Amino acid sequence: MGRAMVMVGVLAERHPDHVVLSNGVTIAVAEGLLPEGAEFGRSLTITYTTDGDEKRAEDIQLVPDWLTDWMDEHGHELPDVEPPRAQKSARSTNKVA
């Protein structure tokens, strides 16, 4: 299993064993993990791990209403994001003559 990562997304579909976010990402969800109030169109913060190509939710939190309200009022959008992957430094592959 991979290390835990965090994604913020908007709930587009809810199924018994997974959710789909508005950006098309599917995340497996164990029964009872989706918090009360997780309605369609609601922004979620999801901590997940990867197992091959599958993403598995470890924790799901609702993005507070006050934050989404403030962002709407000020013309900001909450993006669906994944943290950038670590890249090898070019220096680590160079050999010294």
C-alpha positions as CSV (number, residue, x, y, z in Angstrom):
1,M,0.0,0.0,0.0
2,G,1.1,3.6,-0.7
3,R,1.5,6.4,1.8
4,A,-1.5,8.4,2.9
5,M,-2.4,11.4,0.7
6,V,-5.1,14.0,0.9
7,M,-7.5,15.1,-1.8
8,V,-10.2,17.8,-1.8
9,G,-13.1,17.2,-4.1
10,V,-16.8,17.6,-4.7
11,L,-19.1,14.6,-4.2
12,A,-20.7,13.7,-7.6
13,E,-21.8,10.1,-7.0
14,R,-22.3,7.9,-3.9
15,H,-22.3,4.1,-4.1
16,P,-22.3,1.4,-1.4
17,D,-18.6,0.8,-1.7
18,H,-17.2,3.9,-3.4
19,V,-17.7,7.6,-4.2
20,V,-17.0,9.5,-7.4
21,L,-15.8,13.1,-7.3
22,S,-16.7,15.8,-9.8
23,N,-13.3,15.4,-11.4
24,G,-14.1,11.7,-12.1
25,V,-11.8,10.2,-9.4
26,T,-13.3,7.1,-7.9
27,I,-12.3,6.3,-4.2
28,A,-13.2,3.1,-2.4
29,V,-15.1,3.8,0.8
30,A,-15.7,1.4,3.7
31,E,-19.2,1.2,5.1
32,G,-19.9,3.9,7.6
33,L,-16.9,6.1,6.7
34,L,-18.8,8.7,4.7
35,P,-19.8,11.4,7.3
36,E,-23.4,12.5,7.9
37,G,-24.2,15.5,5.7
38,A,-22.1,14.2,2.8
39,E,-24.7,15.3,0.1
40,F,-24.1,15.6,-3.6
41,G,-22.3,18.7,-4.5
42,R,-20.6,18.9,-1.0
43,S,-16.9,19.5,-0.8
44,L,-15.0,16.7,1.0
45,T,-11.4,16.3,2.3
46,I,-10.4,12.7,1.8
47,T,-7.3,11.1,3.3
48,Y,-6.6,8.0,1.2
49,T,-4.0,5.4,0.3
50,T,-3.4,3.7,-3.0
51,D,-3.3,0.0,-3.7
52,G,-2.2,-0.4,-7.3
53,D,-4.5,1.9,-9.3
54,E,-7.2,1.8,-6.6
55,K,-7.6,4.7,-4.1
56,R,-9.0,3.7,-0.7
57,A,-10.4,6.3,1.8
58,E,-8.9,6.2,5.3
59,D,-10.8,9.3,6.5
60,I,-13.4,11.7,5.0
61,Q,-14.2,15.1,6.4
62,L,-16.7,17.7,5.2
63,V,-15.2,21.0,4.1
64,P,-16.8,23.5,6.6
65,D,-19.7,25.4,5.2
66,W,-18.2,28.7,6.3
67,L,-15.2,28.1,4.1
68,T,-17.2,27.1,1.0
69,D,-19.5,30.1,1.6
70,W,-16.6,32.5,1.9
71,M,-14.9,31.1,-1.3
72,D,-18.2,31.5,-3.2
73,E,-18.6,35.1,-2.0
74,H,-15.1,36.0,-3.1
75,G,-15.1,34.2,-6.5
76,H,-12.8,31.4,-5.5
77,E,-13.2,27.7,-6.4
78,L,-12.1,24.8,-4.3
79,P,-10.0,22.7,-6.7
80,D,-9.9,18.9,-6.9
81,V,-6.2,18.4,-6.2
82,E,-3.7,15.7,-5.5
83,P,-0.3,16.5,-4.0
84,P,2.5,16.4,-6.6
85,R,4.6,13.3,-6.7
86,A,8.2,13.4,-5.5
87,Q,10.7,13.6,-8.3
88,K,14.2,12.3,-8.4
89,S,16.8,15.0,-8.3
90,A,18.8,15.3,-11.5
91,R,21.9,15.5,-9.4
92,S,21.3,12.0,-7.9
93,T,21.8,10.4,-11.3
94,N,24.9,12.3,-12.4
95,K,28.2,10.6,-12.0
96,V,31.4,12.4,-11.1
97,A,34.3,11.7,-13.4
